[in-house]
Amino acid sequence: MIPYARQVISEADIEAVARVLRSDYLTQGPVVPRLEAEAARFCGSRYAVAVNSGTSALHLAYLALGVGQGDRVWTSPITFAATANAALHCGATVEFVDIDSRTFNLSVECLEQKLIVAEREGTVPKLVVPVHLCGQSCDMAAIGRLAMRFGFRVVEDASHAFGAELDGSRVGAGRFSDATVFSFHPVKVITSGEGGMVATNSAEIARRVALLRSHGITRDPKEMERSSEEPWYYEQVALGFNYRMTDIHAALGLSQLSAVDGFLKRRRFLAQRYDLELVELPVTLQEPLPGSLSAHHLYVVRVPSDAARDRNEIAEHMRASGVAVNLHYIPVYRHPFYAARMKVKPDCPQAERYYEDAISLPMYAGLGEDQQSVTIAAIAEACRPK
Ligand SMILES: Cc1ncc(COP(=O)(O)O)c(C=O)c1O
């Protein structure tokens, strides 16, 4: 079976991890700060703070912005549940903004309309979280303008978008947001096994995230209430977590980062080949935002309702042809946990349509052209009238 996603691990990756295993520190050693410095340089952010998952990164980014009990957080329904869950963990409530039928990302028009109503009703959110689905950036300049006009904060969920670009800047450079979150889960553009990162240009956000990832404990005299000459002295000054990334994971992340240009090149080549080969088929592709360069974490196609077969039949045919396909994502509000807690069903007709007709084809740097050809032939066959 051709998987829909898979990590690419080199001998250099294995050696980098083994070096840490032979060293003095498995965690809280020198490798995490090295990964943070390299990742910040790569993204063009002032700071980068590594944690043990993208989910932890979201949670800490929201907390660092002061999201708490009773606050409102808005995001796209077409995302992994973690984007919304992190807000609930802060004690906030979550609302969903419909997607754009062309880009599959949060619709700026729907966001503006919802904000106009919210302003009238005094329910403007504290935080909006645009999700860069499949690795393609949302229209951050437009969202940034709305943030200025309505007064909310912005965290980019760029779990899919490490290495993506918009208007000549890398995602993470944070020109229109407070912070950007990445995931280094194995299926992502680069992996640290499990891992995540908050990139930001704010010294205060970086400081808060770093403090909260390690119990809220500090050894920095500037952050302590009491001064002490004792070298062992430390203080807990906030209620945090153990969300630390280990040096073992950071070594893998750092080694993968050194290969990221090759990974991105390969993903872009494969995406372009899909684009060209699927052009004759009755499928709709994610429309690129002008000025954006996707990281192509996922490759989603949509099967219109008038196609010869529906999405489920196509997925079944693909699996029978040895190609594992997937769905990214079930609208978050449809999960029983959320459905039971939503006072009104979100008005997201485009997300509903997407849920009916989207399918993710195999996409990863290690995907061979022969495997991609099998995938293309299988979907072409699946789309053929019965
Ligand atoms: C959009 C999105 N947000 C957040 C996450 C959470 O990342 P992690 O699995 O590293 O916790 C993921 C992971 O799949 C994701 O795809």
The ligand as an SDF file (V2000), in Angstrom:
LIG
                    3D

 16 16  0  0  0  0  0  0  0  0999 V2000
   -3.3120   21.9430   11.6510 C   0  0  0  0  0  0  0  0  0  0  0  0
   -2.6950   21.2290   12.8160 C   0  0  0  0  0  0  0  0  0  0  0  0
   -2.6440   21.8570   13.9920 N   0  0  0  0  0  0  0  0  0  0  0  0
   -2.0640   21.2740   15.0720 C   0  0  0  0  0  0  0  0  0  0  0  0
   -1.5250   20.0070   15.0040 C   0  0  0  0  0  0  0  0  0  0  0  0
   -0.9400   19.3930   16.2280 C   0  0  0  0  0  0  0  0  0  0  0  0
    0.4090   19.0810   16.0730 O   0  0  0  0  0  0  0  0  0  0  0  0
    1.0830   17.8960   16.9020 P   0  0  0  0  0  0  0  0  0  0  0  0
    0.6060   16.6030   16.3220 O   0  0  0  0  0  0  0  0  0  0  0  0
    2.5430   18.1180   16.7000 O   0  0  0  0  0  0  0  0  0  0  0  0
    0.6760   18.0630   18.3270 O   0  0  0  0  0  0  0  0  0  0  0  0
   -1.5620   19.3230   13.7940 C   0  0  0  0  0  0  0  0  0  0  0  0
   -0.9890   17.9650   13.6920 C   0  0  0  0  0  0  0  0  0  0  0  0
   -1.4050   17.1430   12.9440 O   0  0  0  0  0  0  0  0  0  0  0  0
   -2.1590   19.9410   12.6750 C   0  0  0  0  0  0  0  0  0  0  0  0
   -2.2250   19.3120   11.4930 O   0  0  0  0  0  0  0  0  0  0  0  0
  1  2  1  0
  2  3  1  0
  2 15  2  0
  3  4  2  0
  4  5  1  0
  5  6  1  0
  5 12  2  0
  6  7  1  0
  7  8  1  0
  8  9  2  0
  8 10  1  0
  8 11  1  0
 12 13  1  0
 12 15  1  0
 13 14  2  0
 15 16  1  0
M  END
$$$$
